[in-house]
Amino acid sequence: MRRTQKGTGTLLLSLVAAGALVAGCTTSGGGSTSSSAAPTGGSGSATSNTGTAPSEGTITYAAEQDFYAYNTFTVDGNATANQTVLNQVLRGFSYVDNKGAVQLDTEFGTIEKTSDDPLTVKYTLNDKAVWSDGQPIGCADLLMLWAASSGYYNKDGSTNPNGPTADSTNLFDAASTTGIEDTNKPTCKDGDKTITLVYRTPFVDWESAFATSSGGSIVPAHVAAKAAGTDTAGVVDAITNDKADVLTKVADFWNTGWALNKDTGLPSADVIPASGPYYIDSWQPGQSITLKANPKWWGTPAKTGTVVMRFIDQSQQVSALQSGEVDVIEPQANPDSLAALNALGSAVNVQSGSLFTYEHLDLNVNQAFSNEKLREAFFKCVPRQQIIDNLIKPSQPDATILNSLMLQQGQPAYDEVAAASGFSAYDQVDLDGAKAAYAASGAPAGQTVRIIHIDPNPRRTNEVALIKSSCDQVGFNIQDTPLASDAFGAARSGGDYDVALFAWAGSGLFGSISAQYASKDNGGPQNTAGWSDPAVDEAFTKLNSSTDEQTIVDELKKVDQIYAQKYWSIPLFTFPGLLASNSNVTGVELNSGQTQGTWNMQDWARS
């Protein structure tokens, strides 16, 4: 997750280790039907551990992207497409609510800071905590999470007891190691419900750095253990004693074993068990995924027995709500969708507001844009104001250009950081300056620049068209390169692009920002564009270990300034949000963060 807050008066130090990619939309389409049997390991009765029967009924939600990974803590799996599905399937010790505030999930367990020097945090699972297959949640699950998120283990079998370095080759493909890389290796015994982390240096987001909800960072160690030919005791032993042979097999499964295959469909229930109010019952790739109330959930039961998430293009969601095909939608906010919803009158409830999501253009310095003068030319020809005027203001009249990559409009320190960033120099197109920079680059006329984005997404198609209309005048040959969601993820993770047009979504974390913007070998695993600057890495090191608000703001300024000066990434705008629901469905609330409307699906009910 990334950071951002809404309606708060102070800087929010909040949740989770990595920013979630919001890439675009998918279409509804064909695909094999796949079903996972109801959770096993116990009586199999439809009652929770609290003795309260899960409620009946079905509510249908329109999701814009297909589900593709059960482990959202990998670089490839870290996306809203997965987190919207999993935030009430895989729970944790804390989460961010729809206002951007950190909440402790005391039904899952407790967090206790036992020392400030050194910073020491004790995590205790609920005694009743079990996976939906009946396997207890315990030491092995928490230790495996620590191993994956600390960067302690390298692929060659060596370890990093003082945290990963620029030369480290992490064994686990974690989306971020920020914060946890500065903890000592914890110890616990197989079956224990408690683990304690001791930080070598303080961490800004300590309360929410480890074992969080909102898409799930805790995944079942017993499943990875079985794939590796061992058991949970074997996982605990391998981490305790640094047994590289066992850990390599565990990591191989952790990295790729929970990625889904549309051709083979959903794995069996014992591979993807739940630790929250819902479990995954079935998946029809390209069409829908069905969640059902988890009879092994020990906390407050879900109010609705079944939630079906249908994958529907945003442009079709209003008509799907009107026809009764779905009950809850989050269409792209534009004049047409707003007018159509208003026409439905009291039949629907409509909520709107700004999202913790921002659109931007990432320039890949390992491709055509290795040339700094060419990057400068591109910065000067991108029509940011025209994009806002043509595509955003019709549905959000007060929209303005975003001038920071670090903070978003509405955050208390945004104005200060944005004023210092230098991005405002590119609010207006400067064709003469762009042409001069292009000429100075030495690039031939008609330099091809591929802008990748997920298709279909009409707004992004229009964004690229506006960029092409402006930048082709300078000498570029802008190529609109729309990709399917899985192809976009592969192209971005592999660095196969010139410019990536997409959005990051999040919740308010400062400690997570480095995952996207630090050098890839220094705490930035999601930095696929090849950006690297020692001053950026130093700024994040200082920020991540600080709890002083002004220090945090000062370091954010430094990073924004470098990104603007080196022409690495261009912020565009903050997303307007829109949520609508059938008037007979209660509990639905607009959420500005990356888990979107499903953040509280356990509270949805039909009146």
N, C-alpha and C positions, 0 to 999 in steps of 0.2 A: 504494500500500500504506500501511497504517497501521503503528503500532508496537506492540510487546509482546515480551516474552521469557519463556522458561520454563526454570527450573532454573539460572539464573545468579545469581551473588552480587553483581554490580555492575550499574549501569545500562547497558543495551545501546544503543550508538549505531549503528543499523543501517540498513535498506535501503529504497529506492525513494521516489518522489516523491508518491504519492497513495494515499488510502485506498480500498479496494475495497468496494463496496456488496454486502452479502449480503441480498437482499431476500426470498427465500422459495423456494417450490417451483413446479415446473410439472408439468403432466400429460403423459403420453404421449398422442400424438394423431396426427391425419393430417397430410398435407403432401406436397408434391411431392418426388420423389427427385432429388437433384442430385449430380453426380459431377464431380470435377476430375481431369483426366488426370495420369498420373505425371509427375514433374518432367522438364523438357526442358532442352536446352542442353548437349550433350555426347553421349557414346555411348548414354546411356539404359540402360546395363547396371545390374544390381542389385548393384553393389559400391560401397562407400564410397571416399572419397579415400585412406583408409588401406590399401585393398586387402583389407579383411576383409569377407566377404559378410554382409549383415544376416541375422539368424536368421529362421526360419520360425515359424509358430504364431500363435494369436490369443488374446488375453485381453480379456474384456469387463468394463467398469466401469459402474456405475450412477451417473449424474449427476442432480442434482435439478433443474437448470434448463437450458433450451435455449441453445445457442450463438447469438450474434447480431452479433458484431463482431470483425473481424480486428485492428483497431487499438484496443488496450486503453488507450491513453494519452489518448484523448479523454474529455471529461466523460461522454458517454453510453456509451462502450464500456468504461469502467473498472468492471468487475464480475467477481466470482468465476466467473460463468457462462462468461465468455470466458477468464479466466486459467487455469482448470483445464484447458481444452483446449490453450492456447497455450504453456504454460510449457516444454514440450520441443519446440515447433515454432519459436518465436522465442527464441533464447538471447541472452545478453549477457555483460558482463564480471564480474558478481557476482550472487549470489542468497542468499536466506535459507534455511537448512536447516530440518528439522522440529523442531529444538530452539530456533529463534529466533536462531541465530548466523549472522553474515555469512560467506559463503564466496566466495572469488575463483574465477571460472570460467576457469582458465588454458588450457583447450582453446580457448576463444573468443578470448582475448587477454590482455593484461597491463595492470595499472594501476600507475603509479609516481608517488609524490609527489616532486617534484623541488625544491620550495621550501616553506618555512613562511611566509615573509614576502616577497612575497605568497604565499598558498596557491596552489600550482601543481601540476596533476595531468596526467600524460601517459598517454594511452590508445593502445595498440598492438594492432591486430588480428592474429590469426594469419595468416601469409602465405597459407595455404590457404583462408582464409575466403571462401566463395561462397554465394550464394543457391541454392536447389534448381533454379532455371532456368539455372544456370551463370554468372550475372552476378556478378562479384566484389563483395564487401562492402568498402566503402571510404569515402573522404572524404565523398562526397555523402550517404551514409546517416547519418554522424555529424553532418555540418553541418545536415542537415534536422532531425535530432533536436534539436540545439541551438536552431535557429530556433524550433521548436515549443515547446520547454520553457523558453525564456528570457523569453518575453513581450517580446522586442525589437521585434517588428513590430506595427503597428497597422493596422486595416482601412482607414484613410484614406491609407495609404502612408507615414505618418510613422514614426519609430523612437524607441525608448527606450534610448539608450546607457547610462543609469544605472539601468536597470531600470524595469518598469512602475509607473505611478502610479495613484492613485484614478480618474483620468480616462482611463486607457488603455482601448482597445477591441482586445483581442488578436486578431491575424489568425488565429492557430492556436487552436483550441478545446481547449487542453491541460487535463488534469485538475488539473495543478499546475505552477507555475513556481518553487516554493520552492527556494532554493539556486542553481539555474542562472541565475535572474534577476540574481544578483550576480556573474556571470562576464563578462569582456570577450569580445567576439566573436572566436572562434578563426579561424584560417586554415589551409588545406591545399589541395593541388592535386588535381584529379580523378584518382582512381586511388591516391592516397596511402593508406597503412594506419595512419597515426598522426595524432592530433589532441591538442592541449594546451589545457586550460582554466586560465585565471588568474582567481582570485577577487578581487574588490575588497574583500570582507570575508570572514572565515573562515566555514565552514559546518559545522554539527554532524555532518552525515552525508555528508561529502565523499567517503568511500570508496565509497559506494553511491548517489550522487545522480544518476548519469548512465549511460545505456546498460546497464541492468540486465536480468536475466532475469526469471523468475517471471511470465510472462505477456507479456513483450516490450514494450520501449519503442522498440527499433530496428525500424523498418519500411522497406521497400525504396524508396529514393529513385528508382530507375529506373522503377518503376511509376507513382509520382506524376508524374515528369517526363514520361513518355509521355502521361499524361492531360492534362498542361499544354501539350503540343505542343513539348517540348524533350527534352533528354537529361541525363545526370548532370553533364556539363560545364556545361550551361545552369543547372542547379540551383546548382552551386558558384559560378558567375559571378553569379547573381542574389543569393545571400546575401552574397558578397564585396563586391559593388557596390550592394547595397540596391535591386535592380530590382523595384519594387513590382508592375509589370504581370505579370511572370513568377511572382513569389512568391504573388500573389493566386490565380492558377490552381493552383499547387502546393498552397496551403493549402486551397482549396476541395475538392480531392480528399482531402487528408490528413484533413480534418474529417468528410467524409461518404462518400467513395468506397469505404471498406472496411466500411461498415455493411452487413449482409446483409439480403436481402429474402426472406422465406419463399415468396413467390409465384414469384420468378424463380430461386431456389436459389443454389447455390454458384457464384461466379465461376470463370473458367478458372484453371488452375494458374499461369499467368504473372502473374496479378493478386495472388495470395496465396502467393508462394513461401515456403519455409522456410529457417531458418538454424540448425536444431537437428537432433537425431536423428530426428525424425518430420516428415512433411508431411501436410497435410489431403488425403485422397483423395476422400471423398464426404460428403454431408450430406443426411439426410432430416429436414426441419424437424419438430420435435415428436416425433421418434422416435430418431434416432441420428446420430452423426458418427463417421467412420472415419479413423484415423490409420495411416499406413504408414511403415516405416523409410525414411529419406531416403538415397538412394544417393550424394548429393553431400555428406553430412555428413563432415567431415574428422576428427572426434574419435572417441571410443570408441563403437562401434556399439550401437544398442539391442539388448537381449537377446531381445526378442520382435518379430517382423516386423509384426504388426498389433495395434492396440488399438482396440476398438470401444467408444465411450461411448454408452450407451443412456440416454435421458432418462426416468427413472422416479420417480414420486412417492415421497418417503421412506417413506410408510406401506406401500408395496408392495415395498420393496427386500429385506426379509428373505425374503419368499416367492419373490422372483426368484432370490435366492442359493440357496435350498433346492431349487428346481426345476432349477437348473443353467443358468438363462437368463443369469445374469451370474456373474462370478468375484470381483468386489470391490465392496463397498457401503459407504456412509456414511449409515446411517439416522439419523433423529432419535433421540437417546438418551432412552428412556422405559422404564418397567417392562415394557411389552408386548414391545418389540423386544429387550430384554435377555433376557427369559424365552424368547422364541422362538429366539434365537441359542444360548442355553445348552442348549436341547433338542436342538440339532443335534450336540452333543458334539464329538468329534475330527474331524468332517467339515469344521469351519471353524476358523480362527484369529480370535480376537476381541481388539481393542485398544481401550482407553478412556483418556480424559484430558481436561483442560481445553483449550479452544480459545482462540486469540487473536481472539475474536469476541465482541462484546457487543451486547445488545439495548437499544434506547432509543427514546424518543418525542421527535421534533423538532416544536416548535411554530412555526408560520408566522406571523411578526409582520406580514406584509402582508395577512393575511386576518382572520378573526374575532378572532384572538389579537393583534391590534395593541393591544388594551386590556390593560395590565399587570395590573390587578386581576383581570381574567378569567383571565389566565394563572396568577395566584396561586391562584385558586379551583381551577383544574384540578390544579395541583401538589398541593394539599392533599387532593384526593379520589381521586387515583390509588392503588389498593390494591397498592402494591409488595410488601409482605410477603405478602399473600394470593396474588399471582402466583407468588412464589417457593414458598410452601407447597404450593399446589395443582398447579403445573405443572412445577416444576423439582426440588423435593426428592424426589419419588417415584423419580427416576432418579439423583439426586445428593444424598444425604441431608445432606451438609455445605454445601450451597449457601447463600450469604448475599446480601443485597442489594448491588448494585454502587453505590458512592458516589463515583465519579469518572468523568468523560468522558475525562479525559486519560490515565489509567493503569488497568490491570486487575489484579484480584486475582492475587497470585503475583509481580508485579513488585516488586523490592526497595523502591521508594519508595512503593508504593501506600498503605500504612497511613498514612504521613505526609501524603500529598496528600489522601486521602479524609477524614481527620480534620479537615482545614482547609477542606474544600470547602463545607460547609453543607448538602449534600444529605441528610445523616442526619436533618435536621429533618423530612423528609417520608417517613421510614421507615414511619410509621403514619398511617392516614387520620385527618384532622381535619375532620369534617363541619361542626362549628359554625364553625370558622375559614373553611372553604371557603364556607359560606353567607354569612358576613359579607363576605368578599371579593367574592363574586358580587353581593351587594346594592350594595356600594360601586362596582362597575363600571358600574352603570346599565344593564346589558344586560337586555333583556326576558326574561321567563321562557321557558324552552324554547329557549335559544340553540343552534342546530344546530352541531355540531362533527363534521366528517368525518374519520375516522381511516382513512387509506389503508394498505394492505399487500398483498403479493402473495398470490394465491389459486391453488391450495389450500395452506393451511398450518393444520392444526387447532390447533396451539398458539397461533398469533396470533389465530385466530378466538376462542379461549377467553380470551386476554388482553383483547381488546376487550370481550367479554361481561362480564368482571369489572369493567373500567373503567366500562362503561355502568351496571351494577348499582349501583355506588358513586356515580358522578358525576351520574347523572340525579336522585338525591335532592337534589342541590345546586341544580338548576335547569337543567342542561345537557340537551340532546337529542343524545346520542352516536349517531352513525350509523356502523355498520360498513361500510366502503367497500372491499371486496376488488377487486383489479384483476389482470389478466393481467400478466406480467412486463414486456412492452414498454409497456403502458399505464401501469404504475407508474413506469417510468423517465421516460416523457414527462410525467406529472403532476408528478413530483418536480422534474425539470429545469426545468419551466415554472412551478413554484410554485403549482400548482393543487391545494392541499390545505390543511387546517387543522392536522392532525397527521399526521406520517409515522411509521409503526411499522416499523422495519427494523433491520438490524445492520451495523456496520462490521467488516471483518476485516482483519488485517494481520500485521505481523511484528516490530515493535520499533523503529520509527522515531520519533524525536522531531521531526526536521526536516519530517516530512510532516503533522503534526497540523494545522498552520495551513490546509492545503488544505480541511479540513472546517469549521474553527471561526473563522478570521479573517474580517473583512469581505470580501464578495465582490470588492470593488475593491482589496483590499489583501492578496492572497495566499490568498483563500478561494474558488476557483471552484466548489467543491462545496457551498458554503453557499447553498442555495436558499431558506432560510427568512427571509432578510432581516435576520439578526443583524448589528449593527454597533456597535462600541464602540472608541474610540481606545486605551483602556487594554489591550484585548485585542490589538489590532494591535501595540502597543508591546511587549507581553510576548512575542509571537511573534518580533518582530524581534530582541529581545535573546536569546531562546532559540536561534534559528536560527544565530546567530553565536557561540555559546558552546560550549566543550568542558568547562566546569566543571560537575560533577554537581550541586552544591548550587544553583548559579544556575539550572540547568535545572529542578530541583524547585521552586524558589521561583516561577519564572515559570508553571509548570504550576498551582501553587496559585492564583495570581492569576486565571488564566482560568477554572478550575473555580468559584471564588468568584463571579465575575461572572455566569457562566451560571446558577448557583443563585439569586443575588440578583435577577436580572432574569427568572427563570422562563422560560428559553429552551429547555432540553432536559433530559429526565429520564432518567438511566441506570437500567436495570432489573437485568440479570443478565449474567454471562458464560456463554457456551454450553458445555454439556458435550459432549464429542466421543466418537464411536463409529465404529470401522472394523472390518469383518469381511471375511475373504477365504477362498476355497476353500483347503483345506489343502494342495493340490498346487500352489499358486502361491506363489512365493518373492519376496522383495525388497520386499514391500508394508509400508509403515510409516506409522503415524498421524502426521499433520502438523497442528500447531496453527494454521498460517498460512493465508493466503487461497487458495493453490493446492491446498489440501486433499491428499487422498491421491495425486493425480497428480504431486506435486512431484518424484518420482523414478521415473516410469513407465518410463524407459529401462532401469531395473534390474529390472523385473518379468520373471519367467520361470516357465514351467511345469515342474515337476520330474517 
